[in-house]
């Protein structure tokens, strides 16, 4: 076996061993830590209602729930068949995360050096903090990214046959049912096929029409549900992002989100900037080597300059200079990418393919910058093309090292494995403090959701202990905190009361006292967010049951 073959085997072995360790940690978390993402609990009420009643429409469900049926209906059916279990819901979420990994690898593998490209794609994904944070969260961002990636893999490279075209249509439909944000990602995917050097008939019949058909079927479903909740289709599709409050959040976050370059984490910041500079340079006519020699120093400089500007030039220690580890990762990535200038042409992506991936990402990235810049997870439908650009930009460097044998690839692979190992702390948002608390928790209590929920939701867990004894079978609760809907399905109105009389129908009122909720109440609803204001209510009388300092003030309504 020659040196190149041994290097390929070493690359595959380290990549998939690293991925196995990462997902072993994910499985542990899925079993031990209960669902705690706020929207997962809020929308999870729909799953709980479906599991008990086996139909889709309920008075407490809103357009946001009806706009993302795939995951929550599947979860409800699963709970209806096998019994309610937060563990099974978490595992279902993890299966979609695994699907995203498989689809992303498939997307970039169909080429020379495909095994190396697939390894880079897998390592890049599991090194991404926002992926780790939501890998078993029960939210729909990763499912929609997984299905968009799978639709892309089905139509991207070799000409699909009729069976694959039908599969692409079905997958695109499922993506639309996963979350409305699939729409722009699938439109971008269709646009990317326009540049393919293939007959128009082949492009239209086997690539563009199947994806467009899936979009159409999904929009028919959305139109039906929009009519059911008495909304226009556009309002239905934009539910949860196009309000004054969220537009304000996006405006406040946009400068940081666009310039910081941390979309895929510190470990990939230089590689991400390089992918953008390299792709733009190649599309402007530069050769591969000129793209590398110009893109690498620009990316290294931008990995500091972008975060510095994003932070309003307030401090120098930002981006690639924010810590010794970040500087080491930036320099290591830079040295790795420079090697790409030594690569042969068979590892270099064509300008057409770079442009196609750019077109695929553009609609979603633009919408995210306008409406969702306050949260990196909302960029998820654009992850497949963006990560593919990162992979293809780095592939020449990886191929050049593989050609030089196992010793040449050992160091960059070891550095990648360290980045992934560090990212394990981000799994499910636990961070080092959460893992430390879990380690200090007796293993006999690991399956006690009350104990482990206190690790990830300490204030909410303590509030829940106060609320549960107050709620009898037919009692109602009002709170802007949607997580209560998961624990009292069908008995919670998620809203902000505007005056005392608004809570008279309810047994319990839980006021969210965090800064964001208080700001929303005072700046947008023009009502006090101070618990003392509500404690003075006399019609109906409100008795405050806790101090409210931890984020929630609980009131018993009535005597």
C-alpha positions as CSV (number, residue, x, y, z in Angstrom):
1,X,0.0,0.0,0.0
2,X,1.5,3.4,-1.1
3,X,1.8,6.5,1.1
4,X,-1.3,8.1,-0.4
5,X,-3.5,5.1,0.3
6,X,-2.3,5.0,3.9
7,X,-3.0,8.7,4.3
8,X,-6.5,8.2,2.9
9,X,-7.2,5.4,5.4
10,X,-5.8,7.4,8.3
11,X,-8.0,10.4,7.3
12,X,-11.1,8.3,7.2
13,X,-10.2,6.5,10.4
14,X,-9.6,9.6,12.4
15,X,-12.6,11.4,10.9
16,X,-15.2,8.7,11.6
17,X,-13.7,7.8,15.0
18,X,-13.9,11.5,16.0
19,X,-17.5,11.6,14.7
20,X,-18.4,8.4,16.7
21,X,-17.0,9.9,19.9
22,X,-19.0,13.2,19.2
23,X,-22.2,11.3,18.7
24,X,-21.6,9.1,21.7
25,X,-21.6,12.3,23.8
26,X,-24.7,13.5,22.0
27,X,-26.5,10.2,22.8
28,X,-25.6,10.5,26.5
29,X,-27.0,14.0,26.6
30,X,-30.2,13.0,24.8
31,X,-30.8,10.3,27.4
32,X,-29.8,12.2,30.5
33,X,-30.8,15.8,29.8
34,X,-34.5,16.6,29.2
35,X,-35.8,18.9,26.5
36,X,-35.1,22.5,27.4
37,X,-34.9,24.7,24.3
38,X,-37.7,27.2,24.8
39,X,-39.2,26.8,21.3
40,X,-38.9,23.0,21.5
41,X,-41.0,23.0,24.7
42,X,-43.5,25.6,23.3
43,X,-44.1,23.7,20.0
44,X,-43.7,20.4,21.8
45,X,-47.1,21.0,23.3
46,X,-48.5,20.3,19.8
47,X,-46.8,17.0,19.8
48,X,-48.2,16.1,23.3
49,X,-51.8,17.1,22.1
50,X,-51.4,15.0,18.9
51,X,-50.2,12.0,20.9
52,X,-53.3,12.1,23.1
53,X,-56.0,13.0,20.5
54,X,-54.6,12.0,17.1
55,X,-55.6,15.1,15.1
56,X,-53.8,18.3,14.1
57,X,-55.9,21.3,15.1
58,X,-56.2,22.6,18.6
59,X,-57.2,25.9,20.1
60,X,-53.8,26.5,21.7
61,X,-51.9,25.8,18.5
62,X,-50.8,28.8,16.4
63,X,-49.7,29.4,12.8
64,X,-46.1,28.8,13.9
65,X,-46.8,25.3,14.9
66,X,-48.9,24.5,11.8
67,X,-46.0,25.9,9.7
68,X,-43.5,23.2,10.8
69,X,-45.5,19.9,11.1
70,X,-42.9,17.4,10.0
71,X,-40.9,17.1,13.2
72,X,-43.7,17.8,15.7
73,X,-46.3,15.6,14.1
74,X,-43.7,12.8,13.8
75,X,-42.9,13.3,17.5
76,X,-46.6,13.3,18.4
77,X,-47.3,10.1,16.5
78,X,-44.2,8.4,18.1
79,X,-45.4,9.5,21.6
80,X,-48.9,8.3,20.8
81,X,-47.7,4.9,19.7
82,X,-45.0,4.2,22.3
83,X,-45.8,6.6,25.2
84,X,-44.6,10.0,26.1
85,X,-40.8,10.2,26.6
86,X,-38.6,13.2,26.3
87,X,-35.7,10.8,25.5
88,X,-37.4,9.5,22.4
89,X,-38.1,13.1,21.3
90,X,-34.4,13.9,21.7
91,X,-33.3,10.8,19.8
92,X,-35.7,11.7,16.9
93,X,-34.0,15.2,16.8
94,X,-30.6,13.5,16.8
95,X,-31.6,11.3,13.8
96,X,-32.2,14.4,11.8
97,X,-28.8,15.7,12.9
98,X,-27.2,12.5,11.7
99,X,-29.1,12.8,8.4
100,X,-27.6,16.3,7.9
101,X,-24.1,14.8,8.4
102,X,-24.8,12.0,5.8
103,X,-26.4,14.4,3.3
104,X,-23.6,16.9,3.5
105,X,-21.0,14.3,3.0
106,X,-22.9,12.9,0.1
107,X,-23.2,16.4,-1.4
108,X,-19.5,16.9,-1.7
109,X,-18.2,13.3,-2.3
110,X,-19.1,13.0,-6.0
111,X,-15.8,14.2,-7.3
112,X,-12.1,13.5,-7.4
113,X,-10.8,13.3,-3.9
114,X,-14.4,12.7,-2.8
115,X,-13.3,10.7,0.3
116,X,-11.2,13.6,1.5
117,X,-14.0,16.1,0.8
118,X,-16.5,13.9,2.7
119,X,-14.1,13.8,5.7
120,X,-13.7,17.5,5.7
121,X,-17.4,18.0,5.5
122,X,-18.0,15.7,8.5
123,X,-15.3,17.4,10.6
124,X,-16.5,20.9,9.7
125,X,-20.1,20.1,10.7
126,X,-19.3,18.5,14.0
127,X,-16.8,21.3,14.8
128,X,-19.6,23.9,14.4
129,X,-20.8,25.1,17.8
130,X,-24.4,26.0,16.7
131,X,-24.8,22.5,15.3
132,X,-23.6,21.0,18.6
133,X,-25.9,23.3,20.5
134,X,-29.0,22.1,18.6
135,X,-28.0,18.6,17.7
136,X,-30.8,17.1,19.9
137,X,-32.6,20.3,20.8
138,X,-36.0,19.3,19.4
139,X,-36.0,22.5,17.2
140,X,-36.7,22.4,13.4
141,X,-33.6,24.2,12.2
142,X,-31.4,21.1,11.8
143,X,-34.2,19.0,10.3
144,X,-34.8,21.7,7.6
145,X,-31.1,21.9,6.9
146,X,-30.8,18.1,6.7
147,X,-33.7,17.9,4.1
148,X,-32.4,20.8,2.1
149,X,-28.9,19.1,2.0
150,X,-30.5,15.8,1.0
151,X,-32.5,17.5,-1.8
152,X,-29.3,19.1,-3.0
153,X,-27.3,15.9,-2.9
154,X,-30.0,14.2,-5.1
155,X,-29.8,16.8,-7.9
156,X,-26.4,18.3,-7.6
157,X,-23.7,16.3,-9.6
158,X,-24.4,13.4,-11.8
159,X,-27.6,13.5,-13.8
160,X,-30.5,12.1,-11.8
161,X,-32.7,9.5,-13.3
162,X,-36.5,9.4,-12.9
163,X,-36.4,7.7,-9.5
164,X,-33.9,10.2,-8.1
165,X,-36.0,13.1,-9.5
166,X,-39.1,11.7,-7.7
167,X,-37.1,11.3,-4.5
168,X,-35.9,14.9,-4.8
169,X,-39.5,16.1,-5.1
170,X,-40.5,14.2,-2.0
171,X,-37.5,15.4,0.0
172,X,-38.1,19.0,-1.1
173,X,-41.8,18.6,0.1
174,X,-40.6,17.3,3.4
175,X,-38.2,20.2,3.7
176,X,-41.1,22.6,3.2
177,X,-43.0,20.8,5.9
178,X,-40.1,21.0,8.3
179,X,-40.0,24.8,8.4
180,X,-41.0,27.7,6.2
181,X,-37.4,28.8,5.9
182,X,-36.9,25.9,3.5
183,X,-38.6,27.9,0.8
184,X,-35.7,30.3,0.0
185,X,-33.1,27.5,0.4
186,X,-34.9,25.4,-2.2
187,X,-35.4,28.4,-4.5
188,X,-31.6,28.9,-4.2
189,X,-31.1,25.3,-5.0
190,X,-33.2,25.6,-8.2
191,X,-31.2,28.8,-9.2
192,X,-28.0,26.9,-8.7
193,X,-29.0,24.4,-11.5
194,X,-29.3,27.2,-14.0
195,X,-25.5,27.5,-14.3
196,X,-25.0,23.7,-14.8
197,X,-23.4,22.9,-18.2
198,X,-26.1,20.5,-19.3
199,X,-29.0,20.6,-21.7
200,X,-31.9,22.7,-20.6
201,X,-34.3,19.8,-20.9
202,X,-32.2,17.7,-18.6
203,X,-31.8,20.5,-16.1
204,X,-35.5,21.3,-16.1
205,X,-36.9,17.8,-16.0
206,X,-34.5,16.1,-13.6
207,X,-33.1,18.9,-11.4
208,X,-35.2,22.0,-11.3
209,X,-38.8,20.7,-11.8
210,X,-38.6,18.1,-9.0
211,X,-37.4,20.7,-6.4
212,X,-39.9,23.3,-7.7
213,X,-42.7,20.6,-7.4
214,X,-41.8,20.0,-3.8
215,X,-41.9,23.7,-3.2
216,X,-45.4,23.9,-4.8
217,X,-46.7,21.0,-2.7
218,X,-45.4,22.6,0.4
219,X,-46.9,25.9,-0.4
220,X,-50.3,24.3,-1.0
221,X,-50.1,22.9,2.6
222,X,-49.0,26.3,3.9
223,X,-51.9,28.0,2.1
224,X,-54.5,25.6,3.6
225,X,-53.1,26.1,7.1
226,X,-52.8,29.9,6.6
227,X,-56.5,30.0,5.7
228,X,-57.3,27.9,8.8
229,X,-55.7,30.4,11.1
230,X,-57.1,33.3,9.1
231,X,-53.7,34.6,7.9
232,X,-52.3,35.6,4.5
233,X,-49.7,33.2,3.1
234,X,-46.9,35.7,3.5
235,X,-47.8,36.4,7.1
236,X,-48.0,32.6,7.8
237,X,-44.6,32.0,6.2
238,X,-43.0,34.8,8.2
239,X,-44.6,34.0,11.5
240,X,-42.2,34.5,14.4
241,X,-39.6,36.7,12.5
242,X,-41.3,39.6,10.9
243,X,-42.6,41.6,13.9
244,X,-41.4,44.9,15.3
245,X,-39.7,43.1,18.2
246,X,-37.7,40.6,16.0
247,X,-36.9,43.3,13.4
248,X,-35.4,45.3,16.2
249,X,-33.4,42.4,17.4
250,X,-32.1,41.7,13.9
251,X,-31.2,45.4,13.4
252,X,-29.3,45.4,16.7
253,X,-27.4,42.2,15.9
254,X,-26.7,42.7,12.2
255,X,-23.4,44.5,12.4
256,X,-22.0,41.8,14.7
257,X,-23.6,38.8,12.8
258,X,-22.2,39.9,9.4
259,X,-18.7,41.0,10.3
260,X,-17.7,38.7,13.1
261,X,-17.5,35.6,10.8
262,X,-18.3,33.3,13.7
263,X,-21.1,31.5,11.8
264,X,-19.4,28.1,12.2
265,X,-17.3,28.9,15.3
266,X,-13.9,30.1,16.1
267,X,-12.2,27.0,14.8
268,X,-13.6,27.6,11.3
269,X,-13.6,31.4,11.2
270,X,-10.4,31.7,9.1
271,X,-11.6,28.9,6.8
272,X,-15.0,30.5,6.4
273,X,-13.5,33.9,5.4
274,X,-11.1,32.2,3.1
275,X,-13.9,30.3,1.4
276,X,-15.7,33.6,0.7
277,X,-12.6,35.4,-0.5
278,X,-11.4,32.5,-2.6
279,X,-14.8,31.9,-4.3
280,X,-15.1,35.6,-5.1
281,X,-11.5,35.7,-6.5
282,X,-12.1,32.6,-8.6
283,X,-15.3,34.0,-10.0
284,X,-13.6,37.3,-10.8
285,X,-11.1,35.3,-13.0
286,X,-8.2,34.5,-10.7
287,X,-6.5,31.2,-11.0
288,X,-6.6,28.7,-8.2
289,X,-3.1,29.6,-6.9
290,X,-3.7,33.3,-7.1
291,X,-7.0,32.7,-5.2
292,X,-5.0,30.9,-2.5
293,X,-2.2,33.4,-2.2
294,X,-4.6,36.4,-2.1
295,X,-7.3,34.7,0.0
296,X,-5.3,33.2,2.8
297,X,-3.7,36.5,4.2
298,X,-7.0,38.3,3.6
299,X,-8.8,35.6,5.6
300,X,-6.3,35.7,8.5
301,X,-6.6,39.5,8.6
302,X,-10.4,39.5,8.4
303,X,-10.6,37.0,11.2
304,X,-9.4,39.8,13.4
305,X,-10.6,42.9,11.6
306,X,-14.2,41.7,11.1
307,X,-14.7,41.0,14.8
308,X,-12.9,44.2,15.8
309,X,-15.3,46.3,13.6
310,X,-18.3,44.2,14.8
311,X,-17.3,45.1,18.4
312,X,-17.3,48.8,17.5
313,X,-13.5,48.9,17.7
314,X,-13.8,48.7,21.5
315,X,-10.9,46.2,22.1
316,X,-8.1,44.6,20.2
317,X,-8.4,41.1,21.7
318,X,-11.3,39.9,19.5
319,X,-11.7,37.2,16.8
320,X,-8.5,35.3,16.1
321,X,-6.8,37.3,18.9
322,X,-9.4,36.8,21.6
323,X,-7.3,34.0,23.3
324,X,-4.1,32.0,22.8
325,X,-6.2,29.1,21.6
326,X,-8.0,31.1,19.0
327,X,-4.7,32.6,17.7
328,X,-3.2,29.1,17.5
329,X,-6.3,27.8,15.6
330,X,-6.1,30.7,13.2
331,X,-2.4,30.3,12.5
332,X,-2.8,26.5,12.1
333,X,-5.7,27.0,9.7
334,X,-3.7,29.5,7.7
335,X,-0.7,27.2,7.4
336,X,-3.0,24.4,6.3
337,X,-4.8,26.5,3.6
338,X,-1.5,27.8,2.1
339,X,-0.6,24.2,1.2
340,X,-3.6,24.3,-1.2
341,X,-1.3,26.2,-3.6
342,X,0.7,23.0,-4.1
343,X,-2.3,20.9,-5.1
344,X,-3.0,19.5,-8.5
345,X,-5.9,20.6,-10.7
346,X,-8.0,17.4,-9.9
347,X,-8.7,18.7,-6.4
348,X,-9.7,22.2,-7.5
349,X,-13.4,23.0,-7.8
350,X,-14.5,24.7,-11.0
351,X,-15.7,28.2,-11.1
352,X,-19.2,27.0,-12.2
353,X,-19.6,24.8,-9.1
354,X,-18.4,27.6,-6.8
355,X,-21.0,29.9,-8.4
356,X,-23.7,27.3,-8.1
357,X,-23.1,26.9,-4.3
358,X,-23.0,30.7,-4.0
359,X,-26.4,31.0,-5.7
360,X,-27.8,28.3,-3.6
361,X,-26.8,30.1,-0.4
362,X,-27.6,33.6,-1.4
363,X,-31.5,33.8,-0.9
364,X,-31.3,32.3,2.6
365,X,-28.3,34.3,3.6
366,X,-29.9,37.5,2.5
367,X,-33.1,36.8,4.4
368,X,-31.2,35.8,7.5
369,X,-29.2,39.1,7.4
370,X,-32.4,41.1,7.1
371,X,-34.7,39.2,9.5
372,X,-32.7,36.6,11.6
373,X,-29.3,38.0,12.3
374,X,-29.9,37.7,16.1
375,X,-29.5,33.9,16.0
376,X,-27.0,31.9,14.0
377,X,-29.3,28.8,14.0
378,X,-31.7,30.6,11.7
379,X,-29.0,30.4,9.0
380,X,-29.3,26.6,9.1
381,X,-31.0,26.2,5.7
382,X,-27.9,27.8,4.1
383,X,-25.5,25.5,5.9
384,X,-25.2,22.9,3.1
385,X,-24.0,25.3,0.4
386,X,-21.9,27.4,2.8
387,X,-20.2,24.4,4.3
388,X,-19.7,23.0,0.9
389,X,-17.9,26.2,-0.2
390,X,-15.7,25.9,2.9
391,X,-14.9,22.2,2.1
392,X,-14.2,22.8,-1.6
393,X,-11.9,25.8,-0.8
394,X,-10.0,23.6,1.7
395,X,-9.9,20.4,-0.4
396,X,-6.8,21.3,-2.5
397,X,-4.8,21.7,0.7
398,X,-6.1,18.4,2.1
399,X,-5.4,16.6,-1.1
400,X,-1.9,18.0,-1.3
401,X,-1.1,16.7,2.2
402,X,-2.7,13.3,1.6
403,X,-0.5,12.9,-1.5
404,X,2.5,13.3,0.8
405,X,1.5,10.5,3.1
406,X,0.3,9.8,6.7
407,X,2.9,12.0,8.4
408,X,1.8,15.1,6.4
409,X,-1.9,14.7,7.3
410,X,-1.5,13.6,10.9
411,X,-1.0,17.1,12.4
412,X,-3.9,18.9,10.7
413,X,-6.2,15.9,11.5
414,X,-5.1,16.0,15.2
415,X,-5.8,19.8,15.3
416,X,-9.3,19.2,13.8
417,X,-9.9,16.5,16.3
418,X,-9.0,18.9,19.2
419,X,-11.5,21.5,17.8
420,X,-14.2,18.9,17.7
421,X,-13.3,17.7,21.2
422,X,-13.6,21.2,22.4
423,X,-17.0,21.5,20.7
424,X,-18.4,18.6,22.7
425,X,-18.7,21.1,25.5
426,X,-21.3,22.9,23.3
427,X,-23.5,19.9,22.9
428,X,-27.0,20.9,23.8
429,X,-25.7,24.2,25.1
430,X,-24.3,22.6,28.2
431,X,-20.9,24.4,28.2
432,X,-18.2,23.4,30.6
433,X,-20.3,24.4,33.6
434,X,-23.2,22.2,32.6
435,X,-20.9,19.2,32.0
436,X,-19.3,19.8,35.4
437,X,-22.7,19.9,37.1
438,X,-23.7,16.6,35.4
439,X,-20.5,15.0,36.5
440,X,-21.2,16.1,40.1
441,X,-24.7,14.7,39.9
442,X,-25.0,11.1,41.3
443,X,-25.5,8.7,38.4
444,X,-28.6,7.3,40.2
445,X,-30.2,10.7,39.5
446,X,-29.2,11.0,35.8
447,X,-32.6,9.7,34.7
448,X,-34.6,11.9,37.1
449,X,-35.7,14.7,34.7
450,X,-36.5,17.0,37.7
451,X,-32.9,16.8,38.8
452,X,-31.3,17.2,35.4
453,X,-33.7,19.9,34.2
454,X,-32.3,22.0,37.0
455,X,-28.9,21.8,35.4
456,X,-30.0,23.4,32.2
457,X,-33.1,25.4,33.3
458,X,-32.5,26.1,37.0
459,X,-34.9,29.1,37.3
460,X,-37.6,27.5,35.2
461,X,-37.3,24.1,37.1
462,X,-37.7,25.9,40.5
463,X,-40.7,27.9,39.1
464,X,-42.3,24.7,37.8
465,X,-42.2,23.2,41.3
466,X,-44.2,26.2,42.5
467,X,-46.7,26.1,39.7
468,X,-47.5,22.4,39.5
469,X,-49.2,22.2,42.9
470,X,-51.4,25.2,42.0
471,X,-52.7,23.7,38.8
472,X,-55.6,21.3,39.1
473,X,-57.1,19.3,36.3
474,X,-59.1,22.0,34.5
475,X,-57.2,25.0,35.6
476,X,-55.7,27.5,33.2
477,X,-52.4,29.3,33.2
478,X,-51.3,32.5,31.5
479,X,-47.7,33.4,30.8
480,X,-45.5,34.8,28.0
481,X,-43.2,31.9,28.7
482,X,-44.3,29.2,26.2
483,X,-42.4,26.4,27.9
484,X,-45.3,25.9,30.4
485,X,-47.4,24.7,27.4
486,X,-45.3,21.5,27.3
487,X,-46.1,20.6,30.9
488,X,-49.8,21.7,30.8
489,X,-50.8,20.9,27.2
490,X,-54.0,22.7,26.2
491,X,-54.2,24.6,29.5
492,X,-51.8,27.5,28.9
493,X,-52.4,30.8,27.1
494,X,-49.0,32.1,25.9
495,X,-49.5,35.9,26.0
496,X,-48.6,39.1,27.8
497,X,-51.6,40.5,29.8
498,X,-52.1,44.2,29.4
499,X,-54.1,44.9,32.5
500,X,-55.2,43.1,35.7
501,X,-58.6,42.0,34.2
502,X,-56.8,40.0,31.5
503,X,-55.9,37.3,34.0
504,X,-59.2,36.7,35.7
505,X,-60.0,33.5,33.7
506,X,-56.8,31.8,34.9
507,X,-55.7,30.1,38.1
508,X,-52.0,31.0,37.7
509,X,-50.2,33.9,36.1
510,X,-46.4,33.6,35.5
511,X,-44.7,36.9,34.6
512,X,-41.4,36.6,32.8
513,X,-39.0,39.1,34.5
514,X,-35.9,38.7,32.3
515,X,-34.6,41.8,30.6
516,X,-35.9,40.8,27.1
517,X,-39.4,40.2,28.3
518,X,-39.4,43.3,30.4
519,X,-38.2,45.4,27.5
520,X,-40.8,44.0,25.2
521,X,-43.6,44.7,27.7
522,X,-42.5,48.3,28.4
523,X,-41.2,49.3,24.9
524,X,-43.7,47.5,22.7
525,X,-46.8,46.8,24.8
526,X,-46.4,49.9,27.0
527,X,-47.3,48.0,30.2
528,X,-45.2,47.5,33.3
529,X,-43.0,44.4,33.6
530,X,-42.4,45.0,37.3
531,X,-43.9,42.2,39.5
532,X,-44.8,44.9,42.1
533,X,-47.2,46.4,39.6
534,X,-49.1,43.1,39.2
535,X,-49.0,42.3,42.9
536,X,-51.2,45.4,43.5
537,X,-54.0,44.0,41.3
538,X,-57.3,43.6,43.3
539,X,-59.8,42.7,40.6
540,X,-58.8,39.9,40.4
541,X,-56.6,39.6,43.5
542,X,-53.1,38.3,42.7
543,X,-51.0,36.7,45.4
544,X,-47.3,36.6,44.6
545,X,-45.8,33.2,45.4
546,X,-42.1,33.9,44.9
547,X,-39.8,37.0,44.6
548,X,-39.4,36.8,40.8
549,X,-35.7,37.6,41.0
550,X,-34.7,34.5,39.0
551,X,-36.7,35.3,35.9
552,X,-40.2,34.3,36.8
553,X,-42.8,35.8,39.2
554,X,-45.6,33.4,40.0
555,X,-49.0,34.7,41.0
556,X,-52.0,32.8,42.2
557,X,-55.2,34.3,40.8
558,X,-58.1,34.7,43.1
559,X,-58.4,33.6,46.7
